[in-house]
Amino acid sequence: MSKSKFKLPFKSNSRNSLKPTKRQQPQRRPSSRNGRNSDWERTMPTANTAIARLFIIWGILVIGAFALGAKLYYLQVIDPAIKYEQAPQGKKLSQIATDQQTTKLNFYIPRRQIVDRQQNVLATDRITYTLYVHPHLFRRNSQAVPAAEIAEQLSAILGKQTPAELLAIFAKQDWGILLSKDLPESVKEKIVGMQIDGLDLKQNYTRFYPHQDMAAEVTGYVNLDSTRTPQAGVEYTQNKLLERKPISWKMTRSFENSKSIFHPGNLERSQQLFNFDDLRLQLTIDLRLQQIARNALKVQMDKYKARKGAVIVMDVRDGAIAALVSEPTYNPNTYYKSKIELFKNWAITDLYEPGSTFKPINLALALDAGVIDPDDTFNDTGEIKIKDALVRNHDFATEGARGKLTLAEILKYSSNVGMIKIIQRMKPLDYYHDLQKLGIEDQIDFDIPGYTPGRLKNEVEFTVREIEPATTSFGQGFSLTPLKLIQLHAAIANQGKLITPHVVRGLSDYKGYLHYSQPPNSKQIFSPKTAKTVLEMMEEVVEDGSGYAAKIKGYRIAGKTGTSQKAVGQGGYDDKAKITSFVGIFPVEAPRYAVLAVVDEPHGKYTFGSTVAAPIVGSVIQSIINMEGIPPSNVYHKAANP
C-alpha cells in the first residue's frame, strides 16, 4: 500500500499533540443517516441525567431519615410502652430516662399539734419503731449468738414478755416475727446497742396523745396504719387545719465510679426547703379543768355504780367549752383495744329527757309570753289530774301539798304541779312553737362529730293531747343532748342570747397569737329582763333548796337539779332507771360559767340530782374559783359600788 497523501497536522511526540493548531478546527462528529446521535453519544450520560440521579439518591436518604424520625417519634411519644424487663409496668422510654437522671424526695411533714388553751400539748406526731425478729440470723460480729441470750436481753428492754415466752415465740418461726410496735427512741437505742444481727427495727410516724384518755372524747384519734386516717373528735372535723402541705425536692443524679451521686435540683437561693409554719390547733379546753371534772365525775360514778356520766363546762359569754368529759372513755394511743361504743361522746350524741333541769327554760318562755308575772303565785296541791293521768310532785309522799308558792319557790322545791299550772296559761300551739324556737330539733354545727338533734312530739299530738304540754312543763315527753341543755342555760346566764358552743379556738403560734379563728354566732331567745329574773330565781335553789350541795360560801351560784325516769319503749318509763343531773351558773352578779353534770343510772337508795350530780358541779366550780382567782361576790359588789 502506498503512503497516504495526507500528513498529520501535528507531531505525535509533541506536548501539545492533542491540541489543535491554529489552522485546525474541531470537526463535527459524524451522525447517522437518520439524523440521530451515534452509538457513542448515546452511551455517555448528559449533565441533566447525572443531576436527576443525584436528586434520586438524596430523596431516598431524606425519606429514610424522615421514616427513622417518624419511627422514633412513634416509639417515644405515640406508643412508647415497651415490653422488656427494663420497663416494668409499661413505663415510657422518656420516663425511664427521667428516672435514671432525676429523683424526687418526698419529705415527711408532721401533722399540726393540738393544744389546750394553756398551750399544753394534747396531740402530736412522734417517731416510733416496730421490731421484727429473725432468729436464724442471730449473730454478733459474724459469730452465732444463742437465742436464750437474745431473749433475756429483749425481755429486760421491752418488759412485756419473760425470756421463756420469747424463746417459745422464736421457736415457732425462723424469720419475720413481729415482736413489738410503737417503741420509743429510747428503746430503739438499747436494741441497737445490743449489736445483734436479726433484729430489724422499722421506723414509723405515729400520732401520740401524751395525756392518754384525759381529753380523748375531744381530740379523737388517728389510725396507726399507713393511711393515718383521722377518726372522731377534732382530729376528724379539723383535718384540713391539722394537715400541712406536702414538700418534695427534685434531685438530679450522676454516676461516678459506679456510684450514684445526687445533686440539688432547681432550688432558688431564696427558696426554703423546710418552709412549714409552727401553727398549732388550739382548743378552748383547759386540761387542768378537764382533769378535775373527770376525777369528780369518777368519784360519784364509783360511789353510785353508775352506767355512764358527763360533765360540761361552758363560758356563757362566747360558747367556749372549757371542759367536756364523757365517761367511760378510751385511750387514743391504744384505741384498737377499746370497744367501738366508747369512741362516741355521749354528751353530744345521746338523747335523754332532762327532767326538772328544763323547768327554768319553761319559766323563761312563760315570762316572755306574758302569761305570768315575776310576782305571781300558784297553789301547789301536790298532785293534779290531767284527763285520765294523775301527776304528783316527786316529794308528795313526804311533803304533800305545799300550798301557795312563788315562781322562785316552784323552782326551789321543783314543783311539778306548779309548773303544769304555769304552762296551762299558754296555748298549746304557742307553747309548741316557742319550744321550736329554742332550736331543740335543730342541728348544732359543733366541732366534734356526731351531734344528735333533740326530739319533740309532732305538732298535732302535742296540741291535741292535754298531757303532752303538762309533762313537757317538768322536762319529760321530749329529749335532747346534755350539750343542748347547757347551751339553753348559758342563754339565761348571757342575757337571753343563745351562743353556739365550740371547742376549737383557732390556729395559734408558739407565742399564743391567733392566726385564724371563727367568730361566735348568737341569737336572742329570751329578753334580757326575763333571763336576769329567772337566773336570780335559780339562786334560791342553791342557797336553800335541792342544789345546796353545790353551794360555796361567799359566792352567788344559781342552779337547778333534775331527776328523771328513763324512757323505754313507746311512751313507757323504767321505775328503776334514773338520770340525775344538775346545772350551775356562777357568779350570778356577772355570769361567766355554766357547769352541767349528768349521771346515768346511779344505783342506791338516795340517788337524786341533789345527791349525785350537784356535788360534782360544786367541786368543779370550787376549782375554777381557785384556778382563776375569782373574788367572792361581796368583794365584787364593793368593787362595783365603791
Beta strands, then each sheet from edge to edge (+ up, - down):
strand 1: 102-107
strand 2: 114-115
strand 3: 121-133
strand 4: 139-140
strand 5: 143-144
strand 6: 177-183
strand 7: 199-208
strand 8: 221-222
strand 9: 230-231
strand 10: 247-256
strand 11: 259-264
strand 12: 280-283
strand 13: 308-315
strand 14: 321-327
strand 15: 377-380
strand 16: 383-386
strand 17: 389-392
strand 18: 403-406
strand 19: 497-499
strand 20: 504-508
strand 21: 514-516
strand 22: 522-524
strand 23: 558-568
strand 24: 572-586
strand 25: 593-600
sheet 1: 1+ 10- 11+
sheet 2: 6+ 3- 2+ 12+ 20- 21+
sheet 3: 6+ 3- 7+
sheet 4: 4+ 5-
sheet 5: 8+ 9-
sheet 6: 14+ 13- 25+ 24- 23+
sheet 7: 15+ 18-
sheet 8: 16+ 17-
sheet 9: 19+ 22-
end
